[in-house]
Amino acid sequence: MRPTPSVPTPPVPAAPASAAPAPVVVTSTSSDAADRSGWAARHFDAWYDELVAGQSAGRPDPACWQRAELRAELERGSAEERVHWLLAHRDGRAVGAAEVRLTLLDNLHVAAVELAVGPEHRRRGVGTRLLGAALDVAAAAGRTSVRTAVEHPVQADPARWPGLLAARRWGFERGRSEARRQLQLPVPAGRLEALEAGARPHAEGYRLRAWAGPVPEQDLDAVAALAARMSTDAPSGDLRVEPEAWDAARVRENEAARAAQGRRQWLAVAAAPSGELVGYTMLVQSAHEPERLLQWDTLVVREHRGHRLGTLLKVACLRAAVADAPQARRVTTWNAVSNAPMIAVNEALGFRWDETVEELEADVADVRAALAR
Ligand SMILES: CC(C)(COP(=O)(O)OP(=O)(O)OC[C@H]1O[C@@H](n2cnc3c(N)ncnc32)[C@H](O)[C@@H]1OP(=O)(O)O)[C@@H](O)C(=O)NCCC(=O)NCCS
């Protein structure tokens, strides 16, 4: 059950009563590399400032991507997805930012859209205008579904949270609720050892390995197969998710993208008695935000569940990471609210729920119709 609301919603001006404001003008990147770098030189810093202003309002620890990480992504490009950046201006002043992500290897029906408008520019149609421009990008790429996410502190009242109110107004209905949990570091002495000792007898014959850095060549195909299972075996709620297409090249592309952003990784894997890899987990740390470890991608394939491998994987990975990253002060992770087994592991480790993420999806045509109303 959610705690009683006590966090104020971000300061939002009442709907304006005076004369019609100046029109909102949206500039955006295209897929042309030269054009993107010209856009980045002119607009990137303003775009990032608007993104963070919109994302951070009313959230004590918003866990935004860092400026240098997103700049690296814009400059490098990716074989896995095409990203379009959109910046809204009014009267020559930046007033809002958006991003459209188009996966290129699977889920070709989806455009993932992020919208951010700082509190002082809200309720004046900027978000609506940015969403319209984002839908143009999605439609031009042949995408029929649009996805977005709204994040809010667990204490905030969802019935008053601006992003949720706007999303409903724009016609987003189906989705998945995720809980963000954080674990303060260092973990109290003895906790990891106790968890491991309790889990070990259930995992007889299984072997755990953890490492820092890229996946060893001999494990590459197996890790790619496990990454593919993440998209089918983790709860997807009401989102229309197609299986993701993973191979060794995609694992390496992800690693190269992360390295370009200044992020390093640790992985732990579990091998069955046969030697086959049946589970993995990953922690990531950014050079631009070293106090945070990101806990990503924990999976134990269905056939090998019930052996406490989830606990053993997380303990092994966390040990490896904190030994290399003594600056880390907390670990941040996200799970579907319905994912009881994973949540039980996280709670036992000491993670506590502090934010909710509503992932939302709608047909592009339905959102267009809602915007027209
Ligand atoms: C969501 C967000 C982008 C909206 O930006 P915005 O510029 O205020 O959006 P608009 O002015 O176009 O408002 C669109 C409609 O959403 C609804 N809405 C938005 N905020 C609202 C609020 N605080 N109270 C009531 N309704 C609200 C209204 O119906 C509004 O239309 P109206 O002002 O004509 O009544 C902005 O609040 C934001 O950046 N939030 C944080 C990031 C986020 O949650 N992004 C995901 C959005 S799906």
The ligand as a MOL file (V3000), in Angstrom:
LIG
                    3D

  0  0  0     0  0            999 V3000
M  V30 BEGIN CTAB
M  V30 COUNTS 48 50 0 0 0
M  V30 BEGIN ATOM
M  V30 1 C 3.6660 16.6780 -18.4270 0
M  V30 2 C 4.2290 18.0280 -18.8610 0
M  V30 3 C 5.1960 17.7820 -20.0240 0
M  V30 4 C 3.0800 18.9380 -19.3110 0
M  V30 5 O 3.6160 20.1100 -19.8560 0
M  V30 6 P 2.6830 21.4310 -20.0450 0
M  V30 7 O 3.4460 22.3700 -20.8890 0
M  V30 8 O 2.2080 21.8830 -18.7270 0
M  V30 9 O 1.4680 20.8070 -20.8810 0
M  V30 10 P 0.2240 21.5840 -21.4740 0
M  V30 11 O 0.2220 23.0170 -21.0360 0
M  V30 12 O 0.2270 21.3510 -22.9200 0
M  V30 13 O -0.9980 20.8450 -20.7380 0
M  V30 14 C -1.7000 19.7880 -21.3350 0
M  V30 15 C -2.9100 19.4140 -20.5010 0
M  V30 16 O -2.5010 18.4870 -19.4900 0
M  V30 17 C -3.3390 18.6840 -18.3240 0
M  V30 18 N -2.4950 19.1330 -17.2170 0
M  V30 19 C -1.1640 19.3010 -17.2270 0
M  V30 20 N -0.7400 19.6900 -16.0060 0
M  V30 21 C -1.8150 19.7880 -15.2240 0
M  V30 22 C -2.0150 20.1440 -13.8610 0
M  V30 23 N -0.9950 20.5140 -13.0690 0
M  V30 24 N -3.2780 20.1360 -13.3770 0
M  V30 25 C -4.3300 19.7890 -14.1550 0
M  V30 26 N -4.1830 19.4270 -15.4640 0
M  V30 27 C -2.9510 19.4330 -15.9810 0
M  V30 28 C -4.3490 19.7550 -18.7040 0
M  V30 29 O -5.4640 19.1120 -19.2820 0
M  V30 30 C -3.5630 20.5210 -19.7530 0
M  V30 31 O -4.3960 21.2660 -20.6180 0
M  V30 32 P -5.0100 22.7000 -20.1070 0
M  V30 33 O -3.9070 23.4890 -19.4880 0
M  V30 34 O -5.5320 23.2950 -21.3780 0
M  V30 35 O -6.0850 22.3770 -19.1180 0
M  V30 36 C 4.9580 18.6970 -17.6590 0
M  V30 37 O 4.0740 18.7370 -16.5520 0
M  V30 38 C 6.2130 17.9810 -17.2590 0
M  V30 39 O 7.2930 18.2490 -17.8090 0
M  V30 40 N 6.1420 17.0460 -16.2810 0
M  V30 41 C 7.3330 16.2640 -15.8690 0
M  V30 42 C 7.7600 15.2780 -16.9350 0
M  V30 43 C 6.6690 14.2610 -17.2840 0
M  V30 44 O 5.9310 13.7920 -16.4380 0
M  V30 45 N 6.6250 13.8760 -18.5810 0
M  V30 46 C 5.7330 12.8430 -19.1080 0
M  V30 47 C 4.4520 13.4150 -19.6290 0
M  V30 48 S 3.4080 12.2150 -20.3710 0
M  V30 END ATOM
M  V30 BEGIN BOND
M  V30 1 1 1 2
M  V30 2 1 2 3
M  V30 3 1 2 4
M  V30 4 1 2 36
M  V30 5 1 4 5
M  V30 6 1 5 6
M  V30 7 2 6 7
M  V30 8 1 6 8
M  V30 9 1 6 9
M  V30 10 1 9 10
M  V30 11 2 10 11
M  V30 12 1 10 12
M  V30 13 1 10 13
M  V30 14 1 13 14
M  V30 15 1 14 15
M  V30 16 1 15 16
M  V30 17 1 15 30
M  V30 18 1 16 17
M  V30 19 1 17 18
M  V30 20 1 17 28
M  V30 21 1 18 19
M  V30 22 1 18 27
M  V30 23 2 19 20
M  V30 24 1 20 21
M  V30 25 1 21 22
M  V30 26 2 21 27
M  V30 27 1 22 23
M  V30 28 2 22 24
M  V30 29 1 24 25
M  V30 30 2 25 26
M  V30 31 1 26 27
M  V30 32 1 28 29
M  V30 33 1 28 30
M  V30 34 1 30 31
M  V30 35 1 31 32
M  V30 36 2 32 33
M  V30 37 1 32 34
M  V30 38 1 32 35
M  V30 39 1 36 37
M  V30 40 1 36 38
M  V30 41 2 38 39
M  V30 42 1 38 40
M  V30 43 1 40 41
M  V30 44 1 41 42
M  V30 45 1 42 43
M  V30 46 2 43 44
M  V30 47 1 43 45
M  V30 48 1 45 46
M  V30 49 1 46 47
M  V30 50 1 47 48
M  V30 END BOND
M  V30 END CTAB
M  END
